[in-house]
Amino acid sequence: MLKLLVVWLINALALLTVAYVMPGIAVSDYWAALVAAVVLGLVNSVIRPVLVLLTLPVTIVTLGLFIFVINGLLFWFVGSFIQGFVVAGFWPGVFGAIVFSLISWCLSALLLKSGAPRSQ
């Protein structure tokens, strides 16, 4: 349960960082980032797999690049109805989703290190 809370806070911090770095994305305050992080998590766990499955032929033809389109559209979609989280359009959504994923991944790798040492 604690790990889920830490991941939620990491994603909210990543959203705030994306809003600071990307010109077409804005987050009004930390509470909006927390709500947007929850909604993004729900959308990515429920809607994204269905869209990936439905667009599998296009994804195969484009050698997986269509996944960026799906991620950008979902990022833009969440920004369209969360109060305080604004994504200005499709391209800011695509680039914002990429930057959000990279920042979230880096922060998770730094903060959620596995305690067990690896054996060789």
Disulfide bonds with the S-S distance in Angstrom:
none
